[in-house]
């Protein structure tokens, strides 16, 4: 996966806060993105994700069911973990909540790509750093 979502999820408008959102894994997000946004066929989308076509179909079907459940029941969608590997280093800015990647691993990141703040933190797979914010990078 090259780019994780720059946001933690979605919330329906006009619904009270709830404690049971629909959890969508990053690979499910990626399957929806490749198939329905980038408009790749299943074979090319599977190749892009590094999985077999039948595996892609299962991931995509699961993602579609979760989106349908969230829409039909007015639930939030939250993106979390799953079996993913990011091709580049990702950072978050504590000042503006921006997420940005850094493909040049040999260069040290010292400031936010958006606001220039030095208060940046590298994303770690086992952490819970991604948060829902109203700010958009």
C-alpha positions in Angstrom: 0.0 0.0 0.0 1.5 3.3 -1.0 -0.8 5.7 0.7 -2.9 5.1 3.8 -6.0 7.3 4.1 -5.2 10.8 5.4 -8.1 10.5 7.8 -9.3 8.0 10.4 -12.8 7.4 9.1 -16.2 8.9 8.3 -19.2 9.9 10.4 -22.8 10.2 9.3 -24.3 13.6 9.6 -27.2 14.0 12.0 -26.7 10.8 13.9 -25.9 10.8 17.7 -22.5 9.7 18.8 -22.2 5.9 18.9 -19.8 3.4 20.4 -19.9 0.7 17.7 -18.5 2.0 14.4 -17.9 -0.3 11.4 -14.1 -1.1 11.4 -12.6 -1.3 7.9 -9.0 -2.6 7.5 -6.5 -0.6 5.4 -6.5 -3.4 2.8 -10.3 -3.1 2.5 -9.9 0.7 2.1 -7.3 0.1 -0.6 -9.5 -2.4 -2.5 -12.4 0.1 -2.6 -10.0 2.9 -3.6 -8.4 0.9 -6.4 -11.6 -0.6 -7.7 -14.1 2.2 -7.4 -11.9 5.4 -7.4 -8.9 4.5 -9.6 -11.2 2.2 -11.6 -8.9 -0.7 -11.9 -10.3 -4.2 -12.8 -9.8 -6.9 -10.2 -6.8 -8.4 -11.9 -4.9 -5.1 -12.0 -6.1 -4.1 -8.5 -4.9 -7.5 -7.1 -1.5 -7.0 -8.7 -1.2 -3.5 -7.3 -2.0 -4.9 -3.8 0.3 -7.9 -4.3 -2.5 -10.5 -3.7 -4.2 -13.1 -5.9 -7.4 -12.1 -7.7 -9.6 -14.4 -5.5 -8.0 -12.8 -2.4 -8.7 -9.3 -3.8 -12.3 -10.3 -4.5 -12.8 -11.5 -0.9 -11.2 -8.3 0.5 -13.3 -6.1 -1.8 -16.5 -8.0 -1.0 -15.9 -7.5 2.7 -15.2 -3.8 2.2 -18.5 -3.4 0.2 -20.5 -5.1 2.9 -19.0 -2.8 5.6 -19.8 0.3 3.6 -23.3 -0.9 3.0 -23.8 -1.7 6.7 -22.5 1.8 7.7 -24.8 3.5 5.2 -27.9 1.3 6.0 -27.5 1.6 9.8 -26.1 5.2 10.0 -22.8 4.0 11.6 -19.4 5.6 11.4 -16.6 3.9 9.5 -13.2 3.7 11.2 -10.0 2.6 9.4 -7.6 0.4 11.3 -4.7 -2.0 10.8 -4.9 -5.2 8.9 -2.2 -6.8 6.9 -0.5 -3.8 5.2 3.0 -2.5 4.5 3.5 1.1 3.6 6.1 1.6 0.9 7.4 4.8 2.4 7.9 6.3 5.8 4.8 8.2 7.1 4.8 11.1 9.6 2.2 13.1 11.4 2.4 16.7 12.5 1.2 17.5 16.0 0.8 21.1 15.1 -1.6 20.9 12.1 -2.6 17.2 12.2 -1.2 16.7 8.6 -0.1 13.2 7.5 2.7 13.1 5.0 5.0 10.5 3.6 8.8 10.5 3.2 10.1 8.1 0.5 13.7 9.2 1.0 14.6 7.1 4.1 18.2 8.2 4.1 17.1 11.9 4.8 15.9 12.8 8.3 12.5 14.5 8.6 12.8 17.6 10.7 9.6 19.6 9.8 6.0 19.2 8.6 5.6 19.2 4.8 2.5 21.5 5.2 3.1 24.0 8.0 6.8 23.7 8.6 6.4 22.8 12.3 9.2 20.8 13.9 6.7 18.9 16.1 6.5 15.8 13.8 6.3 12.1 14.7 7.0 9.0 12.6 4.1 6.6 12.2 4.7 3.3 13.9 2.5 0.3 12.9 1.8 -0.8 16.5 0.7 2.6 17.7 -2.7 4.3 17.7 -1.4 7.6 16.3 -4.1 8.2 13.6 -6.8 10.4 14.9 -10.0 11.9 13.5 -9.6 15.6 12.9 -11.4 18.3 11.0 -8.1 19.5 9.4 -7.2 18.3 5.9 -3.7 18.3 4.4 
